């Protein structure tokens, strides 16, 4: 019984995290973790950097992001819609659920490009 309680305590205490760091090789951010209720503020602040950034293309390295909820996808779409004409963001290897949500709800959003290579 003691082991079960310890495992349960570990699961309850596990708070999702999202880390954000600048890309060294180009204009953009590398993100790792999950985008959900607990990390939405971090995600939205990172997206503000995209909107406020310079250059025509801003890269988001998302290969280490394991999950993005629908509200996080909506925040991404809103940020893309706020980009000035001619600017775009490139999502490098986003999680499959994010690709599906973007394709379903924002199929014509030209300010977002998905790169799987």
Phi and psi in degrees as GROMACS dihedral restraints (atoms count N, CA, C in turn):
[ dihedral_restraints ]
;  ai    aj    ak    al  type     phi  dphi    fc
    3     4     5     6     1   -62.8    20    10
    4     5     6     7     1   -39.2    20    10
    6     7     8     9     1   -65.6    20    10
    7     8     9    10     1   -43.8    20    10
    9    10    11    12     1   -57.8    20    10
   10    11    12    13     1   -44.5    20    10
   12    13    14    15     1   -63.8    20    10
   13    14    15    16     1   -39.5    20    10
   15    16    17    18     1   -64.5    20    10
   16    17    18    19     1   -45.2    20    10
   18    19    20    21     1   -61.4    20    10
   19    20    21    22     1   -45.5    20    10
   21    22    23    24     1   -61.1    20    10
   22    23    24    25     1   -41.0    20    10
   24    25    26    27     1   -62.7    20    10
   25    26    27    28     1   -41.5    20    10
   27    28    29    30     1   -62.0    20    10
   28    29    30    31     1   -40.3    20    10
   30    31    32    33     1   -67.6    20    10
   31    32    33    34     1   -43.7    20    10
   33    34    35    36     1   -65.0    20    10
   34    35    36    37     1   -37.6    20    10
   36    37    38    39     1   -80.5    20    10
   37    38    39    40     1    -8.8    20    10
   39    40    41    42     1   -75.5    20    10
   40    41    42    43     1   104.0    20    10
   42    43    44    45     1   -96.1    20    10
   43    44    45    46     1   129.4    20    10
   45    46    47    48     1   -59.0    20    10
   46    47    48    49     1   147.3    20    10
   48    49    50    51     1  -128.2    20    10
   49    50    51    52     1   155.6    20    10
   51    52    53    54     1  -138.6    20    10
   52    53    54    55     1   118.5    20    10
   54    55    56    57     1  -104.4    20    10
   55    56    57    58     1   145.6    20    10
   57    58    59    60     1  -132.4    20    10
   58    59    60    61     1   131.3    20    10
   60    61    62    63     1  -143.2    20    10
   61    62    63    64     1   152.2    20    10
   63    64    65    66     1   -70.9    20    10
   64    65    66    67     1   148.8    20    10
   66    67    68    69     1   -78.6    20    10
   67    68    69    70     1   138.1    20    10
   69    70    71    72     1   -80.1    20    10
   70    71    72    73     1   -35.1    20    10
   72    73    74    75     1   -89.7    20    10
   73    74    75    76     1   -13.9    20    10
   75    76    77    78     1  -162.9    20    10
   76    77    78    79     1   172.1    20    10
   78    79    80    81     1   -70.4    20    10
   79    80    81    82     1   114.0    20    10
   81    82    83    84     1   164.2    20    10
   82    83    84    85     1  -171.4    20    10
   84    85    86    87     1  -132.3    20    10
   85    86    87    88     1   147.1    20    10
   87    88    89    90     1  -107.2    20    10
   88    89    90    91     1   129.7    20    10
   90    91    92    93     1  -123.1    20    10
   91    92    93    94     1   147.8    20    10
   93    94    95    96     1  -143.9    20    10
   94    95    96    97     1   138.1    20    10
   96    97    98    99     1   122.0    20    10
   97    98    99   100     1  -144.2    20    10
   99   100   101   102     1  -124.0    20    10
  100   101   102   103     1   147.4    20    10
  102   103   104   105     1  -110.8    20    10
  103   104   105   106     1   113.5    20    10
  105   106   107   108     1  -157.0    20    10
  106   107   108   109     1  -164.5    20    10
  108   109   110   111     1   -55.8    20    10
  109   110   111   112     1   -44.1    20    10
  111   112   113   114     1   -70.3    20    10
  112   113   114   115     1   -22.1    20    10
  114   115   116   117     1  -116.9    20    10
  115   116   117   118     1     6.3    20    10
  117   118   119   120     1   -57.6    20    10
  118   119   120   121     1   -39.4    20    10
  120   121   122   123     1   -61.4    20    10
  121   122   123   124     1   -42.8    20    10
  123   124   125   126     1   -62.3    20    10
  124   125   126   127     1   -46.3    20    10
  126   127   128   129     1   -59.1    20    10
  127   128   129   130     1   -48.2    20    10
  129   130   131   132     1   -67.3    20    10
  130   131   132   133     1   -36.1    20    10
  132   133   134   135     1   -65.5    20    10
  133   134   135   136     1   -38.4    20    10
  135   136   137   138     1   -64.6    20    10
  136   137   138   139     1   -41.0    20    10
  138   139   140   141     1   -66.0    20    10
  139   140   141   142     1   -32.1    20    10
  141   142   143   144     1   -63.3    20    10
  142   143   144   145     1   -36.6    20    10
  144   145   146   147     1   -61.9    20    10
  145   146   147   148     1   -37.8    20    10
  147   148   149   150     1   -63.0    20    10
  148   149   150   151     1   -49.8    20    10
  150   151   152   153     1   -62.9    20    10
  151   152   153   154     1   -40.3    20    10
  153   154   155   156     1   -83.8    20    10
  154   155   156   157     1    -9.4    20    10
  156   157   158   159     1   -69.2    20    10
  157   158   159   160     1   166.2    20    10
  159   160   161   162     1   -95.7    20    10
  160   161   162   163     1   168.8    20    10
  162   163   164   165     1    87.8    20    10
  163   164   165   166     1   163.2    20    10
  165   166   167   168     1   -80.9    20    10
  166   167   168   169     1   -27.4    20    10
  168   169   170   171     1  -127.4    20    10
  169   170   171   172     1   134.3    20    10
  171   172   173   174     1  -125.3    20    10
  172   173   174   175     1   127.3    20    10
  174   175   176   177     1   -99.6    20    10
  175   176   177   178     1   136.1    20    10
  177   178   179   180     1  -118.8    20    10
  178   179   180   181     1   108.8    20    10
  180   181   182   183     1   -83.5    20    10
  181   182   183   184     1   107.6    20    10
  183   184   185   186     1  -115.5    20    10
  184   185   186   187     1    14.5    20    10
  186   187   188   189     1   -63.9    20    10
  187   188   189   190     1   -20.8    20    10
  189   190   191   192     1  -101.6    20    10
  190   191   192   193     1     9.7    20    10
  192   193   194   195     1   -89.4    20    10
  193   194   195   196     1   123.6    20    10
  195   196   197   198     1   -92.3    20    10
  196   197   198   199     1   -21.5    20    10
  198   199   200   201     1  -159.6    20    10
  199   200   201   202     1   140.9    20    10
  201   202   203   204     1  -133.9    20    10
  202   203   204   205     1   120.5    20    10
  204   205   206   207     1   -75.2    20    10
  205   206   207   208     1   173.0    20    10
  207   208   209   210     1   -63.5    20    10
  208   209   210   211     1   -37.7    20    10
  210   211   212   213     1   -64.7    20    10
  211   212   213   214     1   -37.1    20    10
  213   214   215   216     1   -65.7    20    10
  214   215   216   217     1   -39.7    20    10
  216   217   218   219     1   -65.0    20    10
  217   218   219   220     1   -38.6    20    10
  219   220   221   222     1   -63.9    20    10
  220   221   222   223     1   -40.3    20    10
  222   223   224   225     1   -64.1    20    10
  223   224   225   226     1   -37.9    20    10
  225   226   227   228     1   -64.1    20    10
  226   227   228   229     1   -46.2    20    10
  228   229   230   231     1   -62.3    20    10
  229   230   231   232     1   -41.8    20    10
  231   232   233   234     1   -63.5    20    10
  232   233   234   235     1   -41.6    20    10
  234   235   236   237     1   -62.5    20    10
  235   236   237   238     1   -42.9    20    10
  237   238   239   240     1   -63.4    20    10
  238   239   240   241     1   -37.9    20    10
  240   241   242   243     1   -68.5    20    10
  241   242   243   244     1   -22.3    20    10
  243   244   245   246     1   -87.6    20    10
  244   245   246   247     1    -7.8    20    10
  246   247   248   249     1   -66.8    20    10
  247   248   249   250     1   141.0    20    10
  249   250   251   252     1   -62.9    20    10
  250   251   252   253     1   156.3    20    10
  252   253   254   255     1   -53.1    20    10
  253   254   255   256     1   136.4    20    10
  255   256   257   258     1    91.4    20    10
  256   257   258   259     1   -14.6    20    10
  258   259   260   261     1   -93.9    20    10
  259   260   261   262     1   150.1    20    10
  261   262   263   264     1  -149.6    20    10
  262   263   264   265     1   162.1    20    10
  264   265   266   267     1  -116.2    20    10
  265   266   267   268     1   140.4    20    10
  267   268   269   270     1  -109.4    20    10
  268   269   270   271     1   120.2    20    10
  270   271   272   273     1   -93.1    20    10
  271   272   273   274     1   113.9    20    10
  273   274   275   276     1   -93.5    20    10
  274   275   276   277     1   116.9    20    10
  276   277   278   279     1    51.1    20    10
  277   278   279   280     1    57.1    20    10
  279   280   281   282     1   -70.4    20    10
  280   281   282   283     1   159.7    20    10
  282   283   284   285     1   -62.5    20    10
  283   284   285   286     1   148.6    20    10
  285   286   287   288     1   -53.8    20    10
  286   287   288   289     1   -38.3    20    10
  288   289   290   291     1   -63.7    20    10
  289   290   291   292     1   -36.0    20    10
  291   292   293   294     1   -67.3    20    10
  292   293   294   295     1   -42.8    20    10
  294   295   296   297     1   -59.0    20    10
  295   296   297   298     1   -45.1    20    10
  297   298   299   300     1   -64.0    20    10
  298   299   300   301     1   -43.4    20    10
  300   301   302   303     1   -64.8    20    10
  301   302   303   304     1   -43.1    20    10
  303   304   305   306     1   -63.0    20    10
  304   305   306   307     1   -43.6    20    10
  306   307   308   309     1   -64.8    20    10
  307   308   309   310     1   -34.4    20    10
  309   310   311   312     1   -76.7    20    10
  310   311   312   313     1   -48.1    20    10
  312   313   314   315     1   -98.3    20    10
  313   314   315   316     1   -24.4    20    10
  315   316   317   318     1  -135.3    20    10
  316   317   318   319     1    57.1    20    10
  318   319   320   321     1   -67.7    20    10
  319   320   321   322     1   -23.3    20    10
  321   322   323   324     1  -100.4    20    10
  322   323   324   325     1    14.1    20    10
  324   325   326   327     1   -80.1    20    10
  325   326   327   328     1    94.1    20    10
  327   328   329   330     1   -75.5    20    10
  328   329   330   331     1   -12.1    20    10
  330   331   332   333     1   -78.8    20    10
  331   332   333   334     1    -5.0    20    10
  333   334   335   336     1  -116.9    20    10
  334   335   336   337     1   127.0    20    10
  336   337   338   339     1  -118.9    20    10
  337   338   339   340     1   135.7    20    10
  339   340   341   342     1  -104.6    20    10
  340   341   342   343     1   127.9    20    10
  342   343   344   345     1  -118.2    20    10
  343   344   345   346     1   122.4    20    10
  345   346   347   348     1  -102.0    20    10
  346   347   348   349     1    -1.9    20    10
